[in-house]
Amino acid sequence: MRATVDRAGLDPQGRLPKVQVRRVRKGDLGKVRDVLEQTFGDFLERQLGTRPRQAFGGAQYVHHRWLMEPWGCFVAEEDGAKIVGAALAVTLGSVGLLGPVAVLTNYQNQTIGQQLVRAAQEFFDENRATLHGVVTYPTSPKHLYLYHKFGYKPKSLTAITSRAIDRGTLRSPAAKPGKLQLTTRRFSTLEETKKKAALARMHRISNAVCRGLDLAKEVEIVDGLALGDTLLLERGRDLLGFAICHTPGVSEAPAGALYVKFLAIDPAQRRPEHLVEFVAGVEALGAEFGVQRVILPVYSRYWVAYSMLIQCGYQIDFTMVRMQRGKQEDYEDPTHLVLDDWR
Ligand SMILES: CC(C)(COP(=O)(O)OP(=O)(O)OC[C@H]1O[C@@H](n2cnc3c(N)ncnc32)[C@H](O)[C@@H]1OP(=O)(O)O)[C@@H](O)C(=O)NCCC(=O)NCCS
């Protein structure tokens, strides 16, 4: 007689188990990380034909995200005992970003993913996020369907680009005689009393890119946990731009790479050469941290920024599609010099 093999996700009587969505607690963090790694490992294996050794190449998403936004982190738990899914969400001022979302492979297609997305939606609504966004796999009908069900519309592609750096390939900014030079400074080197004012100046820039967008939480968590640093682009006393950089360890940077989570140049100062110079500054920061690559994500609606990166020798490693819902859905100006990917 054949032994009964329990199908994961069904109890021995073949009934659907009770799955509840609740907020992440401190004791869940390791498990949530495992669920993300395992689920994305399975997904990528199906896509690529081979299983990557690490689904995210060593990038971490859970611990610092939870510290930054504990109310936005959710798990799906089976029978109060087993974590079978997770969703992380964050509000950056008026912008709510969803992801990663994962449901263990054997538990998929039982509406758990939708329960997690719904919890994140409620969190966005409670926090009055007026624009909600997610990035996902453009070739997956399931993903497009799932987010469409919640009102997200597919927009344009985000390109995750990268470039190898070594001392020989570092670009040095060209000095222009008689002009006040652009300089870069690390946020972590500011006196504590100056950091607040710097955050307010960064908010002015992000607000000019998208009304209400505020990256203060990200800058502070990167600073507080030493996940990397935020590079400030200055001319004299003026702040022209900022770049939140993650470096390998326990951040969202994969091993061996500096990853720019968000970069913006003040729209009032949006000259492409400022972006080129700032990218050179980011590469120099990467060299200081001893990484071999710089990863710069760019949304293709920011067409000037996208084109500049390609001109600067950045290659596209992969693409995702951005999906959005809510007010200001078409806020992007193609001439804004912004790098971000919403992962
Ligand atoms: C994406 C993911 C979180 C969804 O979780 P899930 O629990 O399987 O999702 P649900 O069961 O709640 O919903 C799936 C929906 O897609 C539908 N669906 C499944 N396959 C589909 C397909 N090929 N085409 C269209 N719709 C499809 C299902 O019918 C269901 O909709 P319905 O309830 O209206 O019938 C899960 O598949 C996952 O973890 N994938 C791997 C990691 C990943 O890609 N994460 C998201 C990154 S953005």
The ligand as an ORCA input file, in Angstrom:
! r2SCAN-3c Opt
* xyz 0 1
  C       4.071     36.044     -6.228
  C       3.642     35.231     -5.017
  C       3.988     36.005     -3.736
  C       2.115     35.047     -5.058
  O       1.686     34.315     -3.932
  P       0.489     33.259     -4.005
  O       0.137     32.884     -2.612
  O       0.830     32.172     -4.937
  O      -0.644     34.170     -4.662
  P      -2.231     33.997     -4.552
  O      -2.603     32.563     -4.481
  O      -2.768     34.868     -3.468
  O      -2.706     34.668     -5.907
  C      -2.261     34.220     -7.128
  C      -3.245     34.622     -8.172
  O      -2.596     34.506     -9.441
  C      -3.390     33.676    -10.266
  N      -2.478     32.999    -11.192
  C      -1.659     31.971    -10.928
  N      -0.979     31.647    -12.045
  C      -1.371     32.507    -13.011
  C      -1.043     32.700    -14.368
  N      -0.141     31.910    -14.973
  N      -1.630     33.690    -15.048
  C      -2.547     34.486    -14.454
  N      -2.902     34.344    -13.157
  C      -2.327     33.379    -12.453
  C      -4.115     32.764     -9.323
  O      -5.252     32.200     -9.929
  C      -4.459     33.730     -8.201
  O      -5.549     34.565     -8.529
  P      -7.100     34.265     -8.104
  O      -7.121     34.049     -6.627
  O      -7.834     35.506     -8.524
  O      -7.513     33.056     -8.859
  C       4.289     33.838     -5.004
  O       4.001     33.213     -6.222
  C       5.779     33.863     -4.800
  O       6.254     33.886     -3.665
  N       6.556     33.816     -5.910
  C       8.004     33.756     -5.843
  C       8.633     35.039     -5.282
  C       8.143     36.240     -6.054
  O       8.171     36.255     -7.259
  N       7.693     37.260     -5.307
  C       7.110     38.459     -5.867
  C       8.130     39.363     -6.393
  S       7.406     40.885     -6.968
*
